[in-house]
């Protein structure tokens, strides 16, 4: 679909239109913006000739991490403000890079080790102990996130990865299995505000809390401790709109951040949240489109009251 130049427009870069993209577009239009839907699959972007029809603000919403991050990086190089930036998308898309940033900056997170061969992977698992969790460094929706409860399981998983012949599968990212309730906490940040905070409960017979896998959400009170750790993680990652996932470590009696999402889905969180998450994203994007600095929580509230 060819793009046309529009004034006062905000782009939404997508490769599949889900409920979230429709809701963001609707809220933008309610606030008077012209929404330009940009199908990343159909774009041909020159590296030395900017595309004049692309809006100055684009919200990146691709399902494919690599497609969204790389298409976004080209748009950024041409002067587009990308929400989130390609750097943030790159960090969030790589669990190892995310963990490194969190650990280096003192954000509580699960104990994590990484290994780069089948031989050292077993040593890494032994150093964490059983049970632990093996994750791919790139992936979403809980895919290939597997509990490792004994050595036999560990050996089978390592062998399976080795047989796949994929170099990225030979990066073994191992975390402790946090002693938590059968839930975690999904928080969504927009700018410097936590706009949603919900418990995600595991469906029967599984410990994964992903809504895409059948988990359900309930409202979670926003304590000062939760707000502080989530905003600290958000600031360190550098995102405009992030999903920050937190677990309640019952052994350590503290909150730990175990994942940060750069293209966060929020349909499940919205069902347990009073305010519109999509509208918060829309007003933030429009504020940025006017050349303003990133708004604080107070600024976002003021924007909402006058639009």
Rosetta blueprint (number, residue, H / E / L):
1 X L
2 X L
3 X L
4 X L
5 X L
6 X L
7 X L
8 X L
9 X E
10 X E
11 X E
12 X E
13 X E
14 X E
15 X L
16 X L
17 X L
18 X L
19 X H
20 X H
21 X H
22 X H
23 X H
24 X H
25 X H
26 X H
27 X H
28 X H
29 X H
30 X H
31 X L
32 X L
33 X L
34 X E
35 X E
36 X E
37 X E
38 X E
39 X E
40 X H
41 X H
42 X H
43 X L
44 X L
45 X L
46 X L
47 X L
48 X L
49 X L
50 X L
51 X L
52 X L
53 X L
54 X L
55 X L
56 X L
57 X E
58 X E
59 X E
60 X E
61 X L
62 X L
63 X L
64 X L
65 X H
66 X H
67 X H
68 X H
69 X H
70 X H
71 X H
72 X H
73 X H
74 X H
75 X H
76 X H
77 X H
78 X L
79 X L
80 X L
81 X E
82 X E
83 X E
84 X L
85 X L
86 X H
87 X H
88 X H
89 X H
90 X H
91 X H
92 X H
93 X L
94 X L
95 X H
96 X H
97 X H
98 X H
99 X H
100 X H
101 X H
102 X H
103 X H
104 X H
105 X L
106 X L
107 X L
108 X L
109 X L
110 X L
111 X L
112 X E
113 X E
114 X E
115 X E
116 X L
117 X L
118 X H
119 X H
120 X H
121 X H
122 X H
123 X H
124 X H
125 X H
126 X H
127 X H
128 X H
129 X L
130 X L
131 X L
132 X E
133 X E
134 X E
135 X E
136 X L
137 X L
138 X L
139 X L
140 X L
141 X L
142 X L
143 X L
144 X L
145 X L
146 X E
147 X E
148 X E
149 X L
150 X L
151 X H
152 X H
153 X H
154 X H
155 X H
156 X H
157 X H
158 X H
159 X H
160 X H
161 X H
162 X H
163 X H
164 X H
165 X L
166 X L
167 X H
168 X H
169 X H
170 X H
171 X L
172 X E
173 X E
174 X E
175 X E
176 X E
177 X L
178 X L
179 X L
180 X L
181 X L
182 X L
183 X E
184 X E
185 X E
186 X E
187 X E
188 X E
189 X E
190 X E
191 X L
192 X L
193 X E
194 X E
195 X E
196 X E
197 X E
198 X E
199 X E
200 X E
201 X E
202 X L
203 X L
204 X L
205 X L
206 X L
207 X L
208 X L
209 X L
210 X L
211 X H
212 X H
213 X H
214 X L
215 X L
216 X E
217 X E
218 X E
219 X E
220 X L
221 X L
222 X L
223 X L
224 X H
225 X H
226 X H
227 X H
228 X H
229 X H
230 X H
231 X H
232 X H
233 X H
234 X H
235 X H
236 X H
237 X H
238 X L
239 X L
240 X L
241 X E
242 X E
243 X E
244 X E
245 X E
246 X E
247 X E
248 X E
249 X E
250 X L
251 X L
252 X L
253 X L
254 X E
255 X E
256 X E
257 X E
258 X E
259 X E
260 X E
261 X E
262 X L
263 X L
264 X L
265 X L
266 X L
267 X H
268 X H
269 X H
270 X H
271 X L
272 X L
273 X L
274 X L
275 X L
276 X L
277 X H
278 X H
279 X H
280 X H
281 X H
282 X H
283 X H
284 X H
285 X H
286 X H
287 X H
288 X H
289 X H
290 X L
291 X L
292 X L
293 X L
294 X L
295 X L
296 X L
297 X H
298 X H
299 X H
300 X H
301 X H
302 X H
303 X H
304 X H
305 X H
306 X H
307 X L
